[in-house]
Amino acid sequence: MAAAGISFTVGAAVARADIPVLCADLADLLRGRPPGTVACEVAAVASPDLVTVEALARLRLTARRHGWRFVVPDAGPPLLRLLALLGLAEVLAEPGRQPEQREEPVGVQEVGDLGDPPA
């Protein structure tokens, strides 16, 4: 059976005062449901700022507290750059990737010059 998935939308502009309300709305949506993945829709966010990132981070924590994964599949370039600058791109913007899954594909090996001494 496939894991359940839901969509949760963040508006074009988020104020710091909106964050507790967004988290409460998400918690209400998740309460009593079997765990799955929350896809946070942020396509409307044209000018992301630190408050936007704070909201996404707190929404992720809310989802995790209810046993859900939280992904942001449609982050645009401005949001992606801001997340990268803050060191949160891998946490918030890459759906489904876990550190242990970032291995080289099977059959890919480094090629070295046999004349080079081993390091």
C-alpha positions as CSV (number, residue, x, y, z in Angstrom):
1,M,0.0,0.0,0.0
2,A,1.4,3.4,-1.0
3,A,2.0,6.1,1.7
4,A,-0.6,8.8,1.8
5,G,0.2,12.2,0.5
6,I,-1.3,15.6,1.0
7,S,-0.7,19.0,-0.4
8,F,-0.4,22.1,1.8
9,T,-0.1,25.6,0.3
10,V,1.8,28.5,1.6
11,G,0.7,31.9,0.3
12,A,2.7,34.5,-1.7
13,A,3.7,36.4,1.4
14,V,4.2,35.0,4.9
15,A,4.4,37.3,8.0
16,R,6.0,36.0,11.2
17,A,2.5,36.2,12.9
18,D,1.2,33.8,10.3
19,I,3.6,31.0,11.2
20,P,1.8,29.6,14.3
21,V,-1.5,29.7,12.4
22,L,0.1,27.8,9.4
23,C,1.5,25.2,11.8
24,A,-1.8,24.8,13.6
25,D,-3.6,24.4,10.3
26,L,-1.1,21.7,9.2
27,A,-1.3,19.9,12.6
28,D,-5.1,19.8,12.3
29,L,-4.8,18.4,8.8
30,L,-2.4,15.7,9.8
31,R,-4.0,14.7,13.1
32,G,-5.6,11.2,13.0
33,R,-4.2,10.3,9.6
34,P,-1.7,7.6,8.9
35,P,1.8,9.0,8.1
36,G,2.7,9.9,4.6
37,T,4.2,12.9,2.8
38,V,3.2,16.5,2.9
39,A,4.0,18.3,-0.3
40,C,4.3,22.0,0.5
41,E,3.2,24.1,-2.4
42,V,5.2,27.4,-2.6
43,A,4.8,28.3,-6.2
44,A,3.1,31.6,-5.2
45,V,6.1,32.7,-3.2
46,A,7.9,35.1,-5.6
47,S,10.1,37.0,-3.1
48,P,11.1,34.6,-0.4
49,D,12.7,35.9,2.8
50,L,13.9,34.6,6.1
51,V,10.4,34.5,7.4
52,T,9.4,32.3,4.5
53,V,12.3,29.9,5.4
54,E,11.3,30.0,9.1
55,A,7.8,29.1,8.2
56,L,8.9,26.2,6.1
57,A,11.3,24.9,8.8
58,R,8.5,25.1,11.4
59,L,6.0,23.4,9.1
60,R,8.6,20.7,8.6
61,L,8.9,20.2,12.4
62,T,5.1,20.1,12.7
63,A,4.9,17.4,10.0
64,R,7.7,15.4,11.6
65,R,6.0,15.6,15.0
66,H,3.0,13.9,13.5
67,G,5.2,11.2,11.7
68,W,5.0,12.8,8.3
69,R,7.7,13.6,5.7
70,F,7.7,17.2,4.5
71,V,8.9,18.2,1.0
72,V,8.9,21.4,-1.0
73,P,8.8,20.1,-4.6
74,D,8.1,23.4,-6.4
75,A,10.6,25.8,-4.9
76,G,11.6,28.4,-7.4
77,P,15.2,29.6,-8.0
78,P,15.0,32.5,-5.5
79,L,13.8,30.2,-2.7
80,L,16.3,27.5,-3.6
81,R,19.2,30.1,-3.5
82,L,18.1,31.3,-0.1
83,L,17.7,27.8,1.3
84,A,21.2,26.9,0.0
85,L,22.7,30.1,1.5
86,L,21.2,29.1,4.9
87,G,22.3,25.5,4.6
88,L,18.7,24.2,4.4
89,A,18.4,23.2,0.8
90,E,18.9,19.5,1.4
91,V,16.5,19.5,4.4
92,L,13.6,21.4,2.8
93,A,14.0,21.4,-1.0
94,E,15.0,17.9,-2.1
95,P,12.1,15.5,-1.8
96,G,12.8,11.9,-1.0
97,R,16.6,12.1,-0.7
98,Q,18.2,10.8,2.4
99,P,22.0,11.1,3.0
100,E,22.5,7.3,2.9
101,Q,20.9,7.3,-0.6
102,R,23.5,9.5,-2.2
103,E,25.8,6.7,-3.2
104,E,27.4,6.4,-6.6
105,P,25.3,4.5,-9.1
106,V,26.3,0.8,-9.5
107,G,29.2,0.4,-11.9
108,V,30.5,3.9,-11.5
109,Q,34.1,3.9,-10.4
110,E,36.8,6.5,-10.3
111,V,39.5,6.2,-13.0
112,G,43.0,6.9,-12.0
113,D,46.4,6.8,-13.7
114,L,48.2,3.6,-12.9
115,G,51.4,5.5,-12.8
116,D,50.2,7.6,-9.9
117,P,51.3,6.4,-6.5
118,P,48.5,5.5,-4.1
119,A,47.4,8.3,-1.8
